[in-house]
């Protein structure tokens, strides 16, 4: 079984429930597990009735389960602060104020959250040696796909920037006169070193996602959810990230055969419609259905996690 397991899907389909149930089962079977929430609408604390933050915290009542919730706003602030520090060491004091202004603008730009979350996301993967399994409860599909696409798209961009920087330094060195040393050289250039560091980060992420990660998508039995799931499967495949399976969540339970009231008739019609939708999923989507989870009357937490986990055919070992 892959070390990193991702559960994604449209907002509101129950990713936190499914990912928490899977993490619960891993831990109960003795697999040292870390559950990581990257969804801005964190629900992990509600599932376990315990507060979590940006660092792994042991979940009460478990011997092999820890959890953490990555705060996107905090990740953005830390990401931009690191950029400010790095640039402040590499430019003249006269333009530091302009850098601060540009960084403040960058805080509000599209993609800032994805870039910041990506760095934190890579930190978690690199620092996960203490865990046999890391389960990611991801943000809604669009944000997750943008996050996972960064190694492919930005890796090439970094290569081009590094190439241009190397060329500019080569020309600068050639223009140096006499015995005077150039102010910047390719050996020890901080900007080039930073670009190479970023390239290594993207290479690590790409290799890890393709070689050590499994992806599962959670859906509800309705047309909107199925359409978004189909798009997500195609998008992940374009990035060479295959989906191992699909989990259909919040299925309506069937009424007993002897029930014939208005509520029972409604439930039977709803169950019939959902079965049609599941048939569509099986016929039109390649990834297999590895779980069909019935809706519960109460919130899924505590021992109910075990019941949901029993409805998932996702490998633990």
C-alpha positions in Angstrom: 0.0 0.0 0.0 1.3 3.5 -0.8 2.5 5.6 2.1 0.6 8.7 1.2 -3.2 8.4 0.7 -5.3 11.3 -0.6 -9.1 11.7 -0.4 -10.5 14.4 -2.6 -13.8 15.5 -4.2 -16.3 18.2 -4.5 -17.0 20.4 -1.5 -19.5 18.9 0.9 -19.4 15.3 -0.2 -17.9 14.0 3.0 -14.2 13.8 2.4 -13.4 14.4 6.1 -15.7 11.6 7.2 -14.2 9.1 4.7 -10.6 10.1 5.3 -11.1 10.1 9.1 -12.7 6.7 9.0 -9.8 5.3 6.9 -7.2 6.8 9.3 -9.2 5.3 12.2 -9.0 1.8 10.6 -5.3 2.2 9.8 -4.5 3.2 13.4 -6.7 0.4 14.9 -4.8 -2.1 12.8 -1.5 -0.9 14.3 -0.3 1.3 11.3 1.2 4.5 12.7 -0.9 7.1 10.9 -1.0 10.9 10.5 -4.2 12.5 9.3 -3.6 15.9 7.6 -6.4 18.3 6.8 -5.7 20.8 4.0 -9.3 21.9 3.6 -9.9 25.5 4.8 -13.2 24.3 6.3 -11.6 22.0 8.8 -13.9 19.4 10.3 -11.3 17.0 11.7 -11.6 18.6 15.2 -15.4 18.0 15.1 -14.9 14.3 14.2 -12.5 13.6 17.1 -13.9 16.2 19.5 -10.3 17.6 19.9 -8.5 20.7 18.7 -5.6 20.4 16.2 -3.2 22.9 14.8 -0.4 23.1 12.3 1.8 20.5 14.1 0.9 16.8 14.5 -1.0 16.0 17.7 -1.7 12.6 19.1 -5.5 11.9 18.9 -6.9 11.0 22.2 -8.0 7.4 22.6 -5.6 6.1 19.9 -2.1 4.6 20.2 -1.2 5.0 16.6 -3.1 8.1 15.2 -2.0 11.8 15.1 -3.7 14.6 13.3 -3.0 18.2 12.1 -4.9 21.0 10.4 -3.0 23.2 8.0 -4.3 26.8 8.2 -4.1 28.3 4.6 -3.9 31.9 5.9 -1.1 31.1 8.3 0.7 29.1 5.5 0.4 32.1 3.2 1.8 34.5 5.8 4.8 32.2 6.6 5.4 31.6 2.9 5.5 35.3 2.1 7.6 36.0 5.2 10.2 33.5 4.0 10.3 35.2 0.6 10.8 38.6 2.2 13.7 37.2 4.2 15.3 35.6 1.2 15.0 38.6 -1.0 16.1 41.0 1.8 19.4 39.2 1.9 19.9 39.5 -1.8 18.9 43.0 -2.8 20.0 46.5 -1.9 18.2 48.3 1.0 16.9 50.9 -1.4 14.4 48.5 -2.9 13.3 46.6 0.2 10.2 48.8 0.6 9.2 48.0 -2.9 9.6 44.3 -2.2 7.4 44.6 0.8 4.7 46.4 -1.3 4.9 43.7 -4.0 4.7 40.9 -1.4 1.6 42.5 0.2 0.0 42.6 -3.3 1.0 38.9 -3.8 -0.9 38.0 -0.6 -4.1 38.8 -2.4 -3.4 37.3 -5.8 -5.0 34.1 -7.1 -2.7 31.1 -6.5 -1.1 32.5 -3.3 -2.9 29.9 -1.2 -1.9 27.0 -3.5 1.8 28.1 -3.5 1.9 28.4 0.2 0.0 25.2 0.9 2.2 23.4 -1.5 5.3 24.3 0.5 3.6 23.2 3.7 2.4 20.1 2.0 5.9 19.1 0.9 7.2 19.8 4.4 4.7 17.3 5.7 5.8 14.6 3.2 9.5 15.2 3.9 9.0 15.1 7.6 6.8 12.0 7.8 9.4 9.5 8.7 7.7 8.7 12.0 4.6 7.5 10.2 3.7 4.4 8.1 0.7 6.1 6.5 -0.1 9.8 5.9 -3.8 10.4 5.0 -4.7 13.8 3.4 -8.2 15.2 3.7 -7.9 17.7 0.8 -9.6 20.9 -0.1 -12.4 20.8 -2.7 -11.5 19.4 -6.1 -10.5 22.6 -7.9 -8.0 23.7 -5.2 -6.6 20.3 -4.9 -6.0 19.9 -8.6 -4.2 23.3 -8.7 -2.1 22.2 -5.8 -1.1 18.9 -7.3 -0.4 20.4 -10.7 2.3 22.8 -9.3 5.3 20.4 -9.7 4.5 19.9 -13.4 3.8 23.5 -14.3 6.2 25.4 -12.0 9.0 22.9 -12.4 9.5 23.9 -16.1 9.2 27.6 -15.2 11.9 27.3 -12.6 14.2 25.6 -15.1 13.7 28.5 -17.5 14.4 31.1 -14.8 17.6 29.2 -13.7 18.8 29.0 -17.3 18.3 32.7 -17.8 20.0 33.5 -14.5 23.0 31.4 -15.4 23.2 33.1 -18.8 23.1 36.6 -17.3 25.8 35.6 -14.8 28.0 34.2 -17.5 27.7 37.4 -19.5 28.4 39.5 -16.4 31.6 37.4 -15.7 32.7 37.9 -19.2 32.3 41.6 -18.9 34.4 41.8 -15.7 37.6 43.9 -16.3 41.1 43.1 -15.2 41.6 41.3 -11.9 38.4 42.7 -10.5 36.0 40.0 -9.3 32.4 40.2 -10.5 29.8 41.1 -7.9 27.9 37.9 -8.6 29.1 34.6 -10.0 27.5 31.4 -10.8 29.3 29.7 -7.9 27.6 30.8 -4.7 25.0 33.0 -6.4 22.1 33.2 -3.8 19.3 33.6 -6.4 20.6 30.7 -8.5 20.8 28.6 -5.3 17.3 29.5 -4.4 16.0 28.5 -7.8 17.8 25.2 -7.6 16.3 24.6 -4.2 12.8 25.2 -5.6 13.5 22.9 -8.5 14.6 20.1 -6.0 11.3 20.7 -4.1 9.2 20.3 -7.2 11.2 17.2 -8.3 10.7 15.6 -4.9 7.0 16.4 -4.9 6.5 15.0 -8.4 8.4 11.8 -7.7 6.6 11.3 -4.4 3.1 11.9 -5.8 3.7 9.5 -8.7 5.6 6.8 -6.8 4.4 6.8 -3.3 0.8 8.2 -3.3 -2.7 6.8 -3.9 -5.6 9.0 -4.8 -9.3 8.3 -4.0 -12.2 10.6 -4.9 -15.4 10.9 -2.7 -18.7 11.6 -4.4 -22.4 11.7 -3.7 -24.9 9.9 -5.9 -26.1 12.9 -7.8 -25.3 14.2 -11.3 -23.3 17.3 -10.2 -21.0 15.3 -8.0 -20.5 12.6 -10.7 -19.7 15.2 -13.4 -17.1 16.9 -11.2 -15.6 13.5 -10.3 -15.3 12.7 -14.0 -13.4 16.0 -14.6 -11.2 15.3 -11.6 -10.3 11.8 -12.8 -9.4 13.2 -16.3 -7.3 16.1 -14.8 -5.4 13.8 -12.5 -4.6 11.4 -15.3 -3.3 14.3 -17.4 -0.7 14.8 -14.6 0.1 11.1 -14.5 -1.7 10.8 -11.2 -4.1 7.9 -11.4 -7.2 7.5 -9.2 -7.2 4.2 -7.4 -10.9 4.2 -6.5 -14.1 6.0 -5.8 -16.1 6.2 -2.6 -19.9 6.9 -2.9 -20.9 8.6 0.3 -24.3 9.4 2.0 -26.4 6.8 0.3 -30.0 6.6 1.4 -30.8 3.5 3.4 -33.7 1.4 2.1 -36.9 1.2 4.2 -38.1 -2.2 5.5 -40.2 -4.2 3.1 -43.4 -3.9 5.2 -43.2 -0.1 5.4 -45.6 1.6 2.9 -46.2 5.1 4.2 -45.3 8.3 2.4 -41.8 8.4 3.9 -41.1 4.8 2.8 -42.3 5.5 -0.7 -40.0 8.6 -0.9 -37.1 6.6 0.3 -37.7 3.8 -2.2 -37.8 6.3 -5.1 -34.7 8.0 -3.8 -32.8 4.7 -3.4 -33.8 3.7 -7.0 -32.5 7.0 -8.3 -29.2 6.6 -6.4 -28.8 3.1 -7.7 -29.1 4.4 -11.3 -26.4 7.0 -10.5 -24.1 4.3 -9.1 -24.7 2.2 -12.2 -23.7 5.3 -14.2 -20.5 5.6 -12.1 -19.6 1.9 -12.6 -20.2 2.1 -16.4 -18.7 5.5 -17.3 -15.8 5.9 -14.9 -12.8 3.6 -14.9 -11.8 3.8 -11.3 -13.7 1.1 -9.3 -16.1 1.9 -6.6 -14.2 0.9 -3.4 -16.9 2.0 -0.9 -20.6 2.7 -0.7 -21.3 4.5 2.6 -24.8 4.9 3.9 -26.0 8.2 5.4 -26.1 8.2 9.2 -28.7 10.0 11.4 -26.0 11.3 13.7 -22.6 12.9 12.9 -20.0 10.3 12.1 -17.5 10.4 15.0 -16.3 8.0 17.7 -17.2 4.4 17.2 -19.3 5.3 14.1 -15.9 5.8 12.3 -15.3 2.1 12.6 -18.7 1.4 11.0 -17.9 3.7 8.1 -14.4 2.2 7.7 -16.0 -1.3 7.4 -17.8 0.0 4.2 -14.5 1.0 2.6 -12.5 -1.4 0.5 -9.3 0.7 0.7 -6.1 -1.3 1.5 -4.5 -0.7 4.9 -1.4 -2.8 4.3 
